[in-house]
């Protein structure tokens, strides 16, 4: 049966648009949108002479003859009433896609017309726009009153023009229809709001799928690390050329900045700055423009970023990640993010919507309404990989090309330019930002993740120290005497200790001397070795009477998760630790070098079965505040579980009666932490009752506070093959950030020639300041000055004096890019300046001729 329909009706699973099911997911959401937008096909509207209407599937209206009724397939079972015998009524049922619904509907027309695909897509999109506009009006406690306008007639005219292939009339009537929709929205929300299309690049998405994103009907932002753009230039040079043109024309804005996805928290400030500069340089070289907005797909954030990014000329930050890691929530969208150093930068902080999901489009009115209600600047971002968005998001793009009904699509650059000054201040302490773990799933931990972390840590420390040593030749007094110091370990914090024959002798203990304590004592540090475990029984400073720290090695396993339905048991309550048993302890004392104690033994379970063997050497050099732990571990079986549930560790413990303040290193700065699982590759400070103990993991990044008075430093995890480790413990160390760098340099296979500790650096500041040499300034063959990075490292704001061993005539501040700022007061060869808490200030120092 064919006919000339009088109306087209789509059944909705609701009684009014106020209770429209915006929460639907998957096939249900797809079927509902497919049914509604199919009804807006130009041929159907032109034949009916009116726009589609909707009715409740639970309470269908009286049947109108010569009508088409469309039932979303997912809700067909809810259709009330029997339409089978109704004369001249066409029921479209069980069609599961829009194309199927359109094909079946057109087959019922007397003379279905041919319509080009582009015109059909435009009317499908405006049908979606009508639905979302109505839902948005109700979300904003209003109505559109479109029935009193010529909206319906404009759509019918556009449909007829599409049937006649009248392009000009079709565009005019379509524009008129969108004008009615925008006018209706202006009645309840006349202000602008913004939509951002974020296209995420990955190594696996650098193929032909990028072409569709280049041809997007709306402006977009491409989020990528610089190394991905380098890969794109090698794999798809034609796409790169088109990207460059799109960026130049403003159709695409780059967002990124980092060279790769390495976790930000793993980097020293110098490494972070170099990473950003390298990324900027490559973007500029290949695309013609470096990103003005910083973004990361993965790798975490840090409170240090605002001051570094501002100094490099960034105008904003996409304060969001796309790997599932959470960030501190500002509870608003547009913020002014204040990081350490009291430096702020604009940021968009609203979590992006998943453009792959149909629910994202179905619930878009709710999301927009929430943003309008709660944000001073309403903005919504959509994130997706190339050619990975849902077809409904593509229709949203078509709407965005023709109308601002649902918001204006803008690039991130334009967004921050047009919303300057509208952000709400947001500030978080450095410890608030989570650090990316290798994996929460034991099956996916990267092989040798700890070994690689140690290698990167040592390489980073060598770069920092070599930059310092590059300027030692400027010091007027000869440095050759200092260069004779044998190792960096010996040049860490030193004090002169009175030497007596009594304090230096050689003694050997075996496993038969179980009750005899092995003691290492150089006058600054006193260490007792536990006679049964071979670990550290006690550690004390010269004036301490109580024990400050104990240490053992252990293998942790975790009992299986209780069966489904059982009471939840925390992993820490299911943990089982092996025992450390010493077979022999050998002590050696040498008048030239210092004292050592070597313990050998095995790790065993509570039932006595062995799980591994160990050799631990404890070294205490003459005049040093550091105990060096050299550990060799052999496990019977490798850990197989999750990172923080199955591992071998160096366990430290302190008195449970002491109120200990725990501080960890982040970007070589010392920050207070309340976390039980945390990252710290440089040092960990334990402060209690005026005493200071500092643990130096020397590149071992991951630590677990397994109880209020115990800390596990992870040595071996799943996939780790390294069996030898070095750590250090310091007593009363005043500059742990400097000592951590020296200790890391000492582990290199070959120490750089002329290397010494921070004490011989050309520039040095008070105990809370680390002075780094960023680069030398040349005039011909002469070094006329240097650019310094002066890092406040303990969270203590105030006026500081940075002393120079090189005569200087002038100094001034600059930003991270080198742009000159205000001059700095000099007092002799000292630079006097004010530093805020955790500020990283850049200073150019000019030498005398």
C-alpha positions as a printed Julia matrix, in Angstrom:
849×3 Matrix{Float64}:
  0.0     0.0    0.0
  1.28    3.45  -0.96
 -0.12    6.8    0.1
  0.35   10.52   0.47
  0.9    10.85   4.26
 -0.76   13.59   6.27
  1.59   13.35   9.2
  4.65   11.48  10.51
  4.72   10.45  14.17
  7.57    8.9   16.17
  6.88    7.1   19.43
  9.02    8.17  22.41
  9.41    6.08  25.6
  8.16    8.94  27.78
  4.95   10.82  28.59
  6.39   14.31  28.11
  9.69   15.85  27.13
 10.25   16.66  30.81
 10.78   12.94  31.45
 12.55   12.17  28.17
 15.04    9.33  28.85
 18.36   11.1   28.33
 20.08    8.32  30.31
 19.61    5.64  27.66
 22.74    3.85  26.48
 23.9     1.64  23.64
 21.31    0.19  21.21
 18.37    1.82  23.01
 19.84    5.29  22.55
 20.78    4.54  18.93
 17.32    3.22  18.07
 15.59    6.23  19.58
 17.71    8.8   17.73
 17.57    6.77  14.51
 13.77    6.7   14.6
 13.43   10.42  15.29
 15.98   11.71  12.78
 14.78    9.31  10.06
 11.42   11.05  10.16
 13.14   14.27   9.06
 14.14   12.92   5.67
 13.37   15.61   3.02
 11.22   13.3    0.88
  9.03   12.36   3.86
  8.56   15.94   5.03
  7.91   17.19   1.49
  5.27   14.47   0.99
  3.55   15.11   4.34
  3.76   18.9    4.12
  4.57   19.18   7.83
  7.38   18.4   10.26
  7.32   15.19  12.32
  5.62   14.99  15.69
  6.05   12.61  18.61
  3.72   10.6   20.84
  4.08    8.47  23.97
  4.61    4.81  23.22
  2.78    3.97  26.45
 -0.25    6.15  25.64
 -0.56    6.35  21.85
 -2.97    8.95  20.42
 -6.0     8.32  18.28
 -4.87    7.0   14.94
 -4.95    9.45  12.05
 -5.57    7.91   8.65
 -2.93    8.22   5.95
 -0.12    8.6    8.51
  3.29    7.06   9.08
  4.09    5.87  12.61
  7.69    4.97  13.5
  8.41    2.76  16.52
 12.0     2.64  17.85
 13.0    -1.01  17.65
 14.3    -1.2   21.22
 10.9    -0.15  22.61
  8.53   -1.98  20.27
  7.35   -4.32  23.03
  6.0    -1.31  24.96
  3.68   -0.15  22.16
  0.12   -0.11  23.49
 -2.84   -0.81  21.18
 -3.34   -2.77  17.96
 -2.71   -0.91  14.69
 -2.71   -3.93  12.43
 -6.22   -3.44  11.02
 -6.18    0.34  10.82
 -6.89    1.58   7.3
 -4.21    3.59   5.49
 -1.8     3.65   8.42
  1.82    2.71   7.87
  3.63    1.3   10.91
  7.45    1.13  10.75
  8.5    -1.48  13.29
 11.61   -3.51  14.1
 13.84   -1.44  11.81
 17.15   -1.14  13.63
 18.95    1.61  11.7
 18.05    4.99  10.25
 18.73    3.86   6.71
 16.36    0.92   7.16
 13.64    3.16   8.61
 14.01    5.68   5.78
 13.97    2.97   3.11
 10.8     1.37   4.5
  9.1     4.73   4.96
  9.91    5.88   1.42
  8.53    2.61   0.03
  5.1     3.6    1.39
  4.96    6.88  -0.55
  3.05    7.18  -3.8
  6.01    8.63  -5.64
  9.17    8.82  -3.49
 11.59   11.51  -4.66
 15.34   11.23  -5.03
 17.27   13.49  -2.64
 21.01   14.02  -2.53
 22.76   12.63   0.54
 24.06   16.03   1.66
 20.57   17.57   1.8
 19.25   14.53   3.63
 22.08   14.77   6.19
 21.31   18.45   6.76
 17.64   17.76   7.57
 18.47   14.75   9.72
 20.79   17.07  11.67
 18.18   19.82  12.1
 15.76   17.19  13.34
 18.31   16.32  16.03
 18.78   20.05  16.7
 15.02   20.48  17.24
 14.95   17.63  19.77
 18.0    18.84  21.7
 16.72   22.42  21.62
 13.39   21.37  23.12
 15.12   19.31  25.8
 17.47   22.2   26.61
 14.56   24.62  26.97
 12.89   22.32  29.47
 16.17   21.77  31.3
 16.4    25.54  31.67
 12.81   25.65  32.93
 11.43   27.26  29.79
  9.68   26.45  26.49
 10.53   27.31  22.89
  7.09   28.27  21.47
  8.33   27.23  18.03
  4.76   26.29  17.07
  3.92   29.99  16.94
  6.71   30.7   14.44
  7.32   29.81  10.82
  9.88   27.17  11.8
  7.76   24.28  10.54
  7.03   26.01   7.24
 10.7    26.83   6.74
 11.56   23.14   7.16
  8.84   22.08   4.71
 10.06   24.63   2.18
 13.65   23.4    2.62
 12.51   19.78   2.14
 10.65   20.66  -1.05
 13.69   22.57  -2.33
 15.81   19.48  -1.62
 13.41   17.33  -3.63
 13.65   19.81  -6.5
 17.44   20.06  -6.1
 17.13   23.83  -5.6
 20.36   24.42  -3.69
 19.92   28.17  -3.15
 16.39   27.93  -1.78
 17.33   24.94   0.34
 20.17   26.86   2.02
 18.03   29.97   2.56
 15.15   28.06   4.17
 17.57   25.96   6.26
 19.24   29.11   7.54
 15.83   30.58   8.33
 14.86   27.47  10.3
 18.06   27.58  12.36
 17.35   31.25  12.99
 14.04   30.36  14.65
 15.78   27.78  16.84
 18.44   30.28  17.92
 15.83   32.97  18.64
 13.94   30.53  20.84
 17.1    29.7   22.8
 17.93   33.38  23.24
 14.75   33.77  25.26
 16.1    31.69  28.15
 19.91   31.88  27.68
 21.13   34.72  25.47
 24.8    34.43  26.53
 27.45   32.58  24.54
 28.55   29.1   25.42
 31.27   27.07  23.84
 31.87   23.65  22.34
 35.35   22.22  21.74
 36.11   19.27  19.47
 39.26   17.58  20.81
 40.87   15.1   18.42
 43.34   12.86  20.25
 46.31   11.56  18.32
 48.14    8.33  19.1
 50.77    6.29  17.32
 48.06    3.92  16.06
 45.87    6.7   14.6
 48.31    8.37  12.21
 46.75    6.83   9.1
 44.2     7.83   6.5
 41.55    8.35   9.17
 43.08   11.79   9.79
 41.72   12.98   6.45
 38.15   13.04   7.74
 39.27   15.14  10.7
 41.04   17.58   8.38
 37.73   17.91   6.47
 35.61   18.36   9.62
 32.67   20.78   9.19
 33.67   22.63  12.38
 36.92   23.9   13.83
 38.81   21.43  15.98
 41.75   21.08  18.34
 44.32   18.34  17.82
 45.89   17.06  21.04
 49.28   15.46  20.45
 52.77   15.17  21.87
 55.51   16.45  19.6
 56.98   13.04  18.86
 53.63   12.03  17.3
 53.87   14.96  14.91
 57.37   13.8   14.02
 55.96   10.33  13.31
 53.19   11.91  11.24
 55.76   13.73   9.12
 57.39   10.38   8.32
 54.22    8.32   7.77
 51.8    10.85   6.26
 53.64   13.88   4.82
 50.56   14.83   2.76
 48.37   14.92   5.87
 51.03   16.97   7.66
 50.98   19.49   4.81
 47.19   19.78   5.09
 47.48   20.11   8.87
 49.93   22.95   8.44
 47.5    24.74   6.12
 44.58   24.12   8.49
 46.55   25.5   11.44
 47.53   28.56   9.43
 43.9    29.22   8.45
 42.64   28.69  12.02
 40.49   25.61  11.26
 42.66   23.46  13.51
 44.53   24.53  16.63
 47.37   22.44  18.05
 47.32   21.61  21.75
 50.2    19.87  23.45
 53.71   20.98  24.2
 55.5    17.98  25.71
 57.9    15.95  23.65
 56.37   12.64  24.72
 54.03   11.18  27.31
 56.64   10.7   30.05
 55.06   11.34  33.47
 55.58   14.95  34.51
 56.2    14.07  38.16
 59.19   11.89  37.19
 61.12   14.88  35.88
 63.45   17.33  37.55
 62.53   20.94  36.67
 65.39   21.18  34.18
 64.22   18.03  32.39
 60.63   19.29  32.28
 61.71   22.61  30.78
 63.91   20.96  28.17
 61.08   18.56  27.28
 58.7    21.45  26.67
 61.23   23.45  24.67
 62.01   20.44  22.5
 58.31   19.92  21.87
 57.75   23.57  20.98
 60.67   23.58  18.56
 59.43   20.51  16.69
 55.84   21.8   16.41
 57.17   25.07  15.02
 59.44   23.31  12.55
 56.86   20.87  11.16
 53.54   22.67  11.6
 54.66   26.28  11.54
 53.25   27.09  14.98
 53.87   25.82  18.48
 50.81   25.12  20.64
 49.58   28.09  22.64
 47.54   25.79  24.88
 49.14   22.99  26.86
 47.49   19.57  26.87
 48.42   15.98  27.62
 46.65   12.77  26.74
 48.43   10.91  29.54
 51.32   11.39  31.96
 49.76   13.41  34.77
 49.93   17.03  35.86
 51.97   18.92  38.42
 51.62   22.12  40.43
 54.92   23.28  38.9
 53.41   23.52  35.41
 51.7    26.96  35.58
 54.91   28.88  36.24
 56.87   26.97  33.59
 54.12   27.21  30.95
 53.51   30.9   31.6
 57.21   31.58  31.18
 57.2    29.78  27.82
 54.32   31.85  26.47
 51.39   29.45  26.83
 48.0    31.17  27.1
 46.06   28.29  28.62
 45.88   24.67  29.72
 43.45   21.86  29.02
 43.29   20.74  32.62
 42.2    17.19  31.84
 43.67   13.8   31.04
 42.39   11.16  28.65
 43.75    7.99  30.28
 41.3     7.71  33.16
 43.54    9.34  35.76
 41.69   11.8   37.97
 42.87   15.32  38.74
 41.93   17.57  41.68
 38.41   18.79  40.89
 37.76   22.56  40.84
 33.98   21.95  40.5
 33.75   24.45  37.69
 34.75   24.59  34.04
 36.75   27.75  33.43
 39.46   28.33  36.03
 42.53   30.39  36.72
 44.93   27.69  37.89
 47.43   28.92  40.46
 50.39   26.62  40.8
 53.51   26.8   42.93
 55.4    30.05  42.89
 52.06   31.96  42.99
 51.9    31.92  39.17
 48.52   31.45  37.48
 47.39   30.38  34.02
 43.97   30.07  32.38
 42.58   26.54  32.16
 39.54   24.59  31.0
 38.84   22.01  33.69
 35.5    20.43  32.83
 35.9    16.71  32.13
 35.41   16.13  28.38
 32.5    14.09  27.07
 33.08   10.88  25.16
 32.26   11.62  21.51
 32.0     7.87  20.82
 28.93    7.51  23.01
 25.36    8.01  21.8
 24.44    8.86  25.37
 26.7    11.89  25.13
 24.42   13.35  22.45
 21.17   12.14  23.99
 22.06   13.78  27.32
 23.72   16.85  25.81
 20.91   19.19  26.88
 21.42   18.06  30.48
 25.15   18.68  30.27
 24.71   22.1   28.71
 22.1    23.01  31.3
 24.42   22.0   34.14
 27.21   24.12  32.69
 24.85   27.08  32.28
 23.68   26.76  35.89
 27.05   26.32  37.58
 29.77   27.87  35.41
 30.46   31.53  34.87
 31.72   30.56  31.41
 29.78   27.59  30.04
 31.89   25.27  27.91
 31.79   21.6   26.95
 34.59   19.63  25.34
 34.18   16.41  23.33
 37.11   14.02  23.05
 37.7    11.25  20.52
 40.36    9.63  18.39
 40.32   10.23  14.62
 37.28    8.71  12.9
 36.25    7.23  16.23
 33.29    9.46  17.09
 29.68    8.31  16.84
 27.61    9.29  13.77
 25.47   11.39  16.11
 28.48   13.5   17.0
 29.06   14.02  13.29
 25.49   15.37  13.09
 26.28   17.67  16.02
 29.18   18.98  13.95
 26.77   19.61  11.04
 24.52   21.54  13.42
 27.53   23.49  14.68
 28.51   24.47  11.14
 25.13   26.17  10.59
 24.0    27.3   14.03
 24.99   28.27  17.57
 21.81   26.74  19.01
 23.78   24.22  21.07
 26.88   26.4   21.42
 29.65   27.78  19.27
 32.39   25.39  18.16
 35.74   27.07  18.79
 39.39   26.05  18.96
 41.13   26.18  22.31
 43.07   29.24  21.2
 39.86   31.13  20.39
 38.19   29.9   23.56
 40.85   31.35  25.84
 41.09   34.53  23.77
 37.33   35.16  24.01
 36.99   34.25  27.69
 39.98   36.15  29.12
 39.52   37.09  32.75
 36.53   34.84  33.38
 38.22   32.02  35.26
 37.64   31.11  38.9
 40.83   30.86  40.97
 41.83   27.29  41.77
 44.84   26.23  43.81
 46.02   22.83  45.05
 49.04   21.74  47.04
 51.71   19.79  45.09
 50.79   16.52  46.81
 47.2    16.75  45.49
 48.25   15.54  42.04
 48.46   11.79  41.55
 51.52   10.33  39.91
 51.03    7.86  37.1
 51.79    4.29  38.13
 53.2     1.77  35.64
 49.86   -0.06  35.75
 47.12   -0.92  38.19
 46.86   -4.26  36.42
 49.59   -6.8   37.1
 49.27   -8.21  33.6
 50.35   -5.0   31.89
 53.38   -3.83  33.9
 56.18   -2.85  31.57
 59.3    -5.08  31.78
 62.12   -3.69  33.93
 60.11   -0.62  34.86
 62.21    0.07  37.95
 65.53   -0.48  36.15
 64.54    2.02  33.48
 63.46    4.51  36.14
 66.87    4.23  37.83
 68.71    4.65  34.52
 66.69    7.75  33.67
 67.23    9.15  37.15
 71.0     8.74  36.98
 71.19   10.19  33.46
 69.14   13.19  34.59
 71.37   13.77  37.62
 74.5    13.64  35.44
 73.03   16.27  33.08
 72.26   18.57  36.0
 75.67   18.16  37.59
 77.54   18.51  34.29
 75.74   21.81  33.66
 76.99   22.99  37.06
 80.52   21.81  36.44
 80.63   23.54  33.06
 81.02   26.82  34.93
 83.59   25.8   37.53
 86.41   27.1   35.33
 85.06   30.6   36.0
 85.98   30.44  39.68
 89.17   32.48  40.21
 90.68   30.05  42.74
 91.99   26.72  41.39
 89.64   23.77  41.64
 92.19   21.06  41.13
 92.42   20.27  44.83
 88.7    19.63  45.06
 88.81   17.46  41.96
 91.05   15.04  43.83
 88.16   13.88  46.02
 87.65   10.2   45.08
 83.86   10.04  44.63
 80.75   12.11  44.9
 79.68   10.05  47.89
 82.7    11.31  49.74
 81.9    14.9   48.85
 78.34   14.91  50.1
 77.79   16.7   53.4
 81.05   16.27  55.36
 82.31   17.27  58.76
 85.67   16.68  60.4
 85.61   13.86  62.94
 88.37   13.39  65.52
 90.39   10.29  64.66
 91.64    7.85  67.24
 93.24    4.44  66.85
 90.53    3.0   69.0
 87.83    3.92  66.49
 89.41    2.08  63.58
 89.98   -1.63  63.58
 88.91   -4.73  61.73
 86.59   -7.33  63.13
 84.82  -10.29  61.57
 81.52  -11.67  62.85
 79.99  -14.93  61.7
 76.57  -16.43  62.25
 77.82  -17.96  65.5
 77.96  -14.5   67.14
 74.18  -14.1   67.2
 74.0   -11.95  70.32
 76.9    -9.66  69.43
 75.84   -6.41  67.78
 77.85   -5.15  64.85
 78.27   -1.37  65.2
 79.42    1.18  62.63
 80.23    4.56  64.18
 82.11    7.5   62.65
 81.13   10.11  65.2
 78.33   11.51  63.04
 76.27    8.37  62.51
 75.98    5.26  64.63
 74.5     2.13  63.07
 73.81   -1.19  64.75
 73.27   -4.3   62.64
 70.58   -6.67  63.82
 72.37   -9.91  64.73
 69.51  -12.17  63.62
 68.17  -10.42  60.49
 71.3    -8.71  59.15
 69.31   -5.53  58.62
 69.65   -2.22  60.45
 68.68   -2.6   64.11
 69.09    1.08  64.96
 70.38    4.31  63.49
 71.36    7.35  65.54
 72.98   10.74  65.24
 75.8    11.91  67.54
 73.42   13.36  70.15
 70.59   10.83  69.84
 69.8     8.38  72.58
 66.76    6.74  70.97
 66.63    4.75  67.76
 65.62    6.79  64.7
 65.27    4.08  62.07
 65.34    0.33  61.47
 65.53   -1.57  58.18
 64.92   -5.03  56.74
 64.44   -6.73  53.38
 61.22   -8.58  52.69
 59.16  -10.26  50.01
 55.48   -9.29  50.12
 52.63  -11.39  48.82
 48.91  -10.72  49.13
 46.21  -13.27  49.7
 43.55  -13.57  47.0
 40.53  -11.29  46.99
 37.61  -12.79  48.95
 34.91  -14.5   46.86
 32.04  -12.44  45.48
 29.49  -11.81  48.2
 32.03  -11.96  51.01
 33.0    -9.01  53.17
 35.59   -6.74  51.59
 39.12   -7.07  52.96
 41.63   -4.34  52.2
 44.82   -5.52  50.41
 46.91   -4.22  53.32
 45.04   -6.61  55.64
 45.71   -9.5   53.25
 49.43   -8.76  53.01
 52.0   -11.36  54.06
 55.67  -10.42  54.52
 58.61  -12.79  54.57
 61.19  -12.78  57.35
 64.85  -11.74  56.97
 67.31  -14.26  58.42
 71.08  -13.65  58.48
 73.48  -16.55  57.99
 76.61  -14.43  58.48
 77.59  -10.84  59.24
 81.07   -9.58  58.42
 82.36   -6.2   59.61
 85.35   -4.39  58.09
 86.93   -1.14  59.22
 89.53    0.78  57.27
 91.31    3.91  58.44
 91.39    5.42  54.95
 87.89    4.73  53.68
 85.5     3.93  56.49
 83.48    1.05  57.88
 81.34   -1.63  56.28
 79.19   -4.5   57.42
 78.09   -7.25  55.05
 75.21   -9.54  55.95
 74.3   -12.66  53.99
 71.21  -14.72  54.48
 67.82  -15.7   53.17
 64.21  -14.6   53.16
 61.69  -17.1   54.44
 57.98  -17.42  55.06
 56.53  -17.88  58.51
 56.49  -21.64  57.9
 60.25  -21.63  57.27
 60.21  -22.12  53.49
 62.73  -19.98  51.6
 61.56  -17.3   49.17
 64.93  -15.78  48.34
 68.47  -14.91  49.39
 70.24  -11.62  49.97
 73.55   -9.9   50.4
 73.37   -6.47  52.05
 76.4    -4.25  52.5
 76.15   -1.23  54.8
 78.92    1.35  54.32
 79.71    4.35  56.49
 82.51    6.57  55.23
 84.71    8.57  57.48
 83.22   12.03  58.06
 80.0    11.24  56.19
 76.4    11.55  57.33
 75.32    8.86  54.88
 74.92    5.13  55.25
 75.1     3.45  51.85
 73.08    0.27  51.34
 74.2    -2.04  48.54
 71.63   -4.79  48.17
 71.65   -7.95  46.1
 68.43   -9.98  46.0
 67.73  -13.39  44.48
 64.1   -14.5   44.62
 62.94  -18.08  44.26
 60.06  -16.87  42.06
 59.31  -13.51  40.47
 56.35  -11.43  41.71
 53.26  -11.93  39.55
 50.57   -9.69  41.0
 49.72   -6.02  41.1
 52.41   -3.44  41.57
 51.7    -2.63  45.24
 50.57   -6.12  46.22
 53.39   -8.39  45.02
 56.98   -7.19  45.36
 60.3    -7.38  47.18
 61.12   -4.28  49.17
 63.56   -2.52  51.43
 61.42   -1.85  54.51
 62.09    1.06  56.87
 60.46    1.44  60.27
 60.44    4.04  63.01
 58.93    4.15  66.48
 55.15    3.92  66.45
 55.14    6.3   69.4
 56.77    9.07  67.37
 54.73   11.67  65.47
 56.59   11.53  62.16
 56.17   14.14  59.42
 56.71   12.53  56.0
 57.95   14.6   53.08
 58.74   13.32  49.59
 60.65   14.76  46.67
 58.81   16.11  43.65
 60.83   17.93  40.97
 63.69   17.79  43.54
 61.55   19.89  45.92
 60.51   18.65  49.36
 56.72   18.47  49.76
 54.56   17.22  52.6
 52.58   14.12  51.66
 49.6    12.29  53.09
 49.63    9.54  50.46
 50.19    5.89  51.26
 51.35    5.06  47.71
 53.61    7.7   46.23
 56.4     8.48  43.81
 59.73    9.84  45.04
 62.97    9.09  43.24
 65.26   11.63  44.94
 64.6    11.53  48.7
 62.08   10.99  51.49
 62.36   13.04  54.68
 61.27   11.69  58.06
 61.12   14.42  60.69
 60.25   13.69  64.3
 61.11   15.35  67.62
 63.64   17.64  66.0
 65.53   14.77  64.36
 65.87   14.39  60.62
 66.31   11.13  58.75
 66.45   11.23  54.96
 66.04    8.19  52.75
 67.65    8.34  49.32
 66.17    5.7   46.95
 68.6     6.78  44.17
 66.1     6.41  41.37
 63.79    3.77  42.88
 60.51    5.57  42.31
 57.72    3.74  44.13
 57.03    3.6   47.85
 54.22    2.29  50.01
 53.53    3.4   53.56
 52.3    -0.02  54.62
 51.51    1.16  58.16
 51.74    4.49  60.0
 55.34    3.72  61.03
 56.59    1.61  58.1
 57.66    2.44  54.57
 58.33   -0.04  51.77
 60.66    1.01  48.95
 59.91   -1.32  46.05
 62.95   -3.18  44.67
 61.56   -6.0   42.53
 58.1    -6.09  40.94
 56.52   -8.08  38.15
 58.74   -8.04  35.06
 61.79   -6.68  36.87
 65.11   -8.44  36.23
 67.46   -6.13  38.14
 68.87   -7.79  41.24
 71.32   -5.22  42.61
 70.24   -1.94  44.15
 71.77    0.98  45.95
 70.07    3.21  48.51
 71.32    5.63  51.13
 70.18    6.9   54.52
 71.26   10.3   55.79
 71.18   11.71  59.32
 70.72   15.47  59.73
 71.05   16.27  56.02
 70.26   19.94  55.38
 70.2    19.95  51.56
 68.69   16.61  50.53
 67.98   17.75  46.96
 71.67   18.44  46.33
 72.78   15.25  48.04
 70.29   13.19  46.02
 71.83   14.43  42.78
 75.35   13.69  44.03
 74.38   10.19  45.13
 72.8     9.46  41.76
 75.91   10.67  39.93
 78.08    8.36  42.05
 76.27    5.29  40.71
 77.31    6.01  37.1
 79.89    3.62  35.7
 82.26    6.47  35.04
 82.15    9.69  37.01
 82.6    12.8   34.79
 86.05   14.23  35.02
 86.37   17.06  37.47
 82.99   16.3   39.03
 82.46   17.34  42.6
 79.54   18.08  44.83
 77.38   21.19  45.05
 79.87   22.61  47.58
 82.23   23.48  44.72
 79.55   24.96  42.43
 80.03   28.54  41.26
 76.66   29.56  42.74
 75.0    28.48  45.97
 72.14   29.67  48.13
 70.61   29.0   51.55
 69.49   25.54  52.63
 66.05   25.87  51.03
 67.35   26.89  47.61
 68.84   24.82  44.8
 70.71   26.81  42.16
 70.94   25.23  38.73
 72.92   26.47  35.75
 70.57   26.5   32.75
 72.95   27.75  30.06
 76.07   29.84  29.53
 75.85   33.16  27.7
 78.64   33.67  25.17
 80.14   36.79  23.66
 82.5    35.47  21.03
 84.73   32.98  22.78
 84.14   34.51  26.21
 81.5    33.39  28.69
 79.94   36.71  29.68
 77.27   35.3   31.95
 74.95   32.43  32.77
 71.24   31.88  33.11
 70.36   30.33  36.46
 67.32   28.46  37.67
 66.86   29.29  41.35
 64.47   26.77  42.89
 62.9    27.3   46.3
 62.71   23.7   47.51
 61.22   23.58  51.01
 58.07   25.71  50.68
 59.58   28.64  52.61
 58.88   32.03  51.05
 61.16   34.97  51.82
 64.2    36.97  50.83
 67.25   34.92  49.89
 70.86   35.63  49.02
 72.41   33.55  46.26
 76.17   33.79  46.47
 78.54   33.63  43.54
 82.15   32.53  43.58
 82.57   34.42  40.3
 82.7    38.25  40.3
 79.43   39.62  38.87
 78.39   43.11  37.77
 74.65   42.75  37.05
 71.7    40.38  37.37
 68.11   40.42  36.22
 65.09   38.15  36.14
 63.88   36.52  32.95
 61.14   34.07  32.03
 61.55   30.45  30.99
 61.98   31.52  27.37
 64.75   34.0   28.27
 62.78   37.26  27.96
 64.35   39.94  30.18
 62.53   41.16  33.27
 63.31   43.38  36.25
 66.82   43.98  37.56
 67.96   42.32  40.77
 69.76   43.91  43.69
 73.39   42.91  44.24
 75.37   42.94  47.45
 78.98   42.21  46.66
 78.9    38.9   44.82
 75.5    37.98  46.21
 72.13   38.18  44.42
 69.35   39.4   46.73
 65.83   38.44  45.69
 62.42   37.49  47.05
 61.13   33.98  46.39
 57.63   32.71  46.95
 56.93   29.18  48.14
 58.29   26.61  45.65
 59.06   29.3   43.09
 61.41   28.52  40.23
 62.96   31.86  39.28
 65.15   32.39  36.23
 68.01   34.84  36.62
 70.64   36.05  34.19
 73.98   36.87  35.83
 76.54   39.02  34.0
 80.23   38.59  34.84
 82.96   41.18  34.92
 85.01   41.41  31.75
